[in-house]
Amino acid sequence: MGVLWFGGKIKTLLTEDSEVEAVYIVGDKIIATGAKDQLMHQYQPDTLMDLEGAVMFPGFVDSHLHLIGHGEKLIRLDLSTLTSSKEIIEALKMRVSEIKHGEWVIGEGWNENQLSDKKIFHAKELDEIAPNNPLILHRICRHAIVANSMALDLAGITSDTKDPAGGVIVRDQEGEPTGYLLDQAQELVKQVIPKVTTDYLEKALRASIQDCHKLGLVGGHSEDLNYYGGFTRTYQTFKNIINKQGLHFKANLLVHHEVVEDMHNQGLGVGHVNGGIEIGAMKIFADGALGGRTALLSQPYQDDPTTSGVANYSEEQLTELVKKARSFNMPVAIHAIGDLAFEYVLNAIELYPPALGQRDRLIHAQILRKDLIERVKKLPVVLDIQPRFVATDFPWVVERLGVERIEYCYAWKTLLNEGIPCSGGSDAPIEPVDPILGIHAAITRANPNEPTITYYPEQALSTFDAIQLFTSGSAFAIQREHERGKIAVGYDADFTILDQDLLTVTPEQILNTNVIMTVVNGEIVYKRKEPIPL
Ligand SMILES: [Zn+2]
């Protein structure tokens, strides 16, 4: 009755070099693994799937991303690949010429560090491009936007507007807003943007999941539920796309603390499963990000000693939020980039630990200290790391932080050596969602554009460890390590099938990997059509 997969390399990931000849599945579960002849004889499968020499891995799962945000990047104006301000101006002018006066222009993913002139646009410059349209451009980190004057006017932002808690309205010497808005200050503008339609949300999520499938991802732990008109509407979008429309994907949804009540009122809680969708931990943002110097550090920024970053909440408020999660019997998933934010989070978790058997997640964990590592080792915590940040943030991050504290920054190898469970993700749309890029960055500590420069090679991971971040690591983060992340009896039939064995090619060759097939719950959700380029 089942399906027998064979004819290629099948990497179980039980150990670094364990391989089997064939896998027999029924429905969405692996029933047996072993020699092809024996499984043929024993089970008499009614479908045979010949891998034709391809290499099968357990399905790759991104442990931290924003699926709808990634989809928006795909369907909106994507600025993340542009490398000069001139290119950005041209792209914006083009968009403005296509729309009516008054319609919003929303661009995604600019990064001044990637622009030849390092330009951060001023509202007045954006006015020249879009005099009759409100316009905002999300910075790649999503912790900052630049807005033009019409957008500032609609939001009522003037020189008299005070900085909101947890945010900064950047001003010029006369005190006039420049249009650059950091963290919570972004919300002043975002709240006046007309709500997106259900149709738009579905389009974005569909595009996102299809892109994930194409890149070999069978699932992702995603945080979206607070940004698109409320919990119910966004959750419904996931149910429509994944369950009703059958775009199979294992989505674990983090629940932002502001919508936890809405979730609870619908009778939902952590671990609730609805088709391919599962409710995950409660999401909290403890601090900002490094790009805008809003990550909360214990010592000032080296390249701007006037600031140590921004705490989104006081330590007391943060502790209250953790307590709130516990009152809903939820683990927490807390964004903490700077070491002081991380310290606050540990204080709160130590005071209010999760229920027995639950695991908290600390997202990013980029800037740590030895004492913090010692403390985190004793807690039921998983660190959701994004290896690709190494490729994007170096070398400028060294200037920002100073070499003295870099030893425990982006220190993935140290974390694994200390026995701290880690899972791998992209934080898409912030980094590209492609897990191959994440694995490559973890192994090489290099940017593919400058492959000869290695940043802190002592922190490079083995290929096996890097792949595990995206397989068993992601499974462990949501307590599914006994059913996902490996190819073994009783595990889910989720597979990522590639044209080469990541474990035997050189790190440089990893970038040439092609996805042949993606299989979720035993069903092929993506199959490569184009021939492999030679
Ligand atoms: Zn994120």
Residues whose N, C-alpha, C, O or C-beta is under 5 A from the ligand:
A	BS01	ZN	D427
